[in-house]
Amino acid sequence: MKHERPACCTPGRSPQAPGAPDRPAVEAAPSGTPHPLAVQLEGGSFTMGSEDTLAYPDDGEGPLRRIQVSSFAIDPHCVTNARFRAFVEASGHVTDAERYRASFVFGGLLPDDFPPTRAVAAAPWWREVSGADWRHPEGPQSDLTGRDDHPVVHVSWNDAAAFCAWAGRRLPSEAQWEYAARGGLQEQPFPWGDELRPGGRHRMNVWNGSFPQHNTRADGYLGTCPVDAFEPNSYGLFNMTGNVWEWTADWFHPTWHATGPTTDPTGPPTGTARALRGGSYLCHASYCRRYRVSARMANTPDSSTGNTGFRCADPASA
């Protein structure tokens, strides 16, 4: 039986949210440099998408299609808090979460005595928290102590694009992201194969226990983990599933790809939401199996949450 789509993974900013003040555009700066360990991929063909029993048809995971991607490079892991801090210090960038003065935080990460704040109706474990931003992942009382090597979160698509512009880089397309995530495997749900925990080993940071009341932390984490935690896939890429959702370059559409190009495809030319990939530390089999390489999610370009980050890509080196 196919799964229906739960609207719970990454809450979006309300269309009625108060307007944020304008900010200056971030100009491309030569001081930005690619990640020194960016992985060069030769490109090739692969079967994109999924039609198995874990797929969400409403997300547009299917139909299966044979896709060709050209050579490109992609970072081994998401942009860290330390790298994002360097960008902000060099550019003066102000994130959307800071401009709106609020972002979405998983309630289980808030202190027991945290004041009640507005919850998301369809997913009450999400709380809109004033003062939550990339520097304060769980609100004003929190900071980044000990988390320099964790993925930056509470970053919108706009913020990710601004980082890429400053660094002279770009976000990967959905096709590039999935090609990289699969690590050369064909039609497998995970970057390492078809078992969630091969040999009983945890290979990614997702929810363990009873969601959302109790996380056993069997994989070692409640919230985010370091960007290079767990074993990489065969391409040397870390956390392509779990940990944080990753923004891609493409506009999201549930059916655009069904009859679209099969060589270096991208999303439609316009849209209202951008595509995210990979799932996060909140994914759990009881309500959301989007911790798979074919899974997709959409959110508006100005939305931010405590489980969304990004990694950068580049054209292949000459």
Secondary structure by P-SEA (a helix, b strand, c coil): ccccccccccccccccccccccccccccccccccccbbbbbcbbbbbccccccccccccccccbbbbbbcccccccccccaaaaaaaaaaccccccccccccccccccccccccccccccccccccccccccccccccccccccccccccccccccaaaaaaaaaaacbbbbcaaaaaaaaacccccccccccccccccccccccccccccccccccccccccccccccccccccccccccccbbbbccbbbbcccccccccccccccccccbbbbcccccccccccccccccccccccccccccccccccccccccc
